[in-house]
Amino acid sequence: MAAARVRTRFAPSPTGALHFGSVRTALFAWLAARHAGGDFILRIEDTDQERYIPGTEALIIETLNWLGLDFNEGPEVGGPHDPYIQSLRIATYREHADRLVADGNAYWCTCTPARLAQMRDAQRARSEPTRYDRHCLTRQAEVARERASGMAAVVRLRMPDGVSEWDDVVRGHVSFANADIDDQVLLKSDGFPTYHLAVVVDDHLMEISDVIRSDEWIPSTPKHLALYAAFGWDAPRFAHVPAVLGPDHQKLSKRRGARNVLEYGELGYLPSAIVNAIALLGWSSGDEQEVFSPQELCERFTLERVNAAAAVFDPKRLDDLNGIHIRRMSVDDLVEALEFHLPGTSKETRRLLIPMLRERMVTLADATRLCAPLLGEVTVDPGVEFPPKKVDQATAVAMIDVCIEAVEEGGLDDQAALLERIRAVAEGAGVKSRDAFRVLYVAILGTPAGLPVIEAMAFLGKDQSLQRLHQARARLG
Ligand code: GLU
């Protein structure tokens, strides 16, 4: 028999923006599908109305689009299993719940919250695990009458005896004694399914071959396996990926204020660098390579190489990768990408700035700060010493004078000659050229470091450069 087509899905609940942890799950599912030439599906799991935060589906789709994690089927794009939003599929879940009840694999339960609370208290008092005591299972005729008279009721899974086990692609062999597993509510009294019923029905109907999700769902998997068996369906493969921890080694979560991934875009991070950094949270190529384009990741990624240990997000690594991905961009792409961070500049201006910027940006937003002295007036921070440390007044004056002379005489075309003359003055005065150049940096850029100063002068042009040099000369007295 030919192997089934690889179909993976990302099934977020619309309860907030995506952070690195949730995007990591989406990315692994996308990579697994793309690696195998299969399909990646987006499904919105919005059956828990209490946790629903309006507008977050749109945010989720925007995030996936921005990162380039394209989905073959899902909301907006549609597909053969439409709709891909669970709240629009309620009738399907009800039919399936009815089928489970009819086959004796699930049962109605009219226990009130008060009775359930009492039951749990009593179990705790006896130091027993708290779980449903199957009070309703043996009185189904009575439960039917109660339902007919309008009593609220839920459908519970009748967890079978025995053991649940599976070979997890990430975790290896996992097994649970079913006796430890509660009779899960599948359909709530408001007629909505719980996650457990909806996820199994949809993963089956949508022909998902590989369920890739956070390892917090491992304890739920026995319930899901029981449902697959009850319906007579083959279960998919499961890959439970470990948690992503923040630099404080606490799990990244919305509740703990993990940052919305889209905000990284505003901060000047590239989608390709984020994808690269997130891929390395738990996955490694098996060799030394750490820098990958999304295309290379699709080629190299396999779930078998995902580590079962929790991964720690390191912001420094993201910064390093972002700088590398920026340097790999073509000039044309940078001209486009910098538009947001250099507002009001023309394409031509950005094209001239890029050679100076490229090596110096960790994020695209660095361009704003670095280019400010070239795009507006030079402002000297009162905290900046002038002349700078280790440079005496006379040397600073000589430096500025030689620059003025050189620019007036030779212009800015011969940058190498200008550099040589400044070096010679510094050397003659016994000042290290690094210190001497700080005089020029402050004069031209207002800060002792920044863009390469000779190139910056060439960008500003002869008049502007001379004006700044004269201003600086005046400050030196
Ligand atoms: N809706 C679940 C979540 O947001 C999906 C879990 C799964 O992938 O099965 O965590």
Residues whose N, C-alpha, C, O or C-beta is under 5 A from the ligand:
A	BS01	LIG	A11 P12 S13 E45 V199 I212 R213
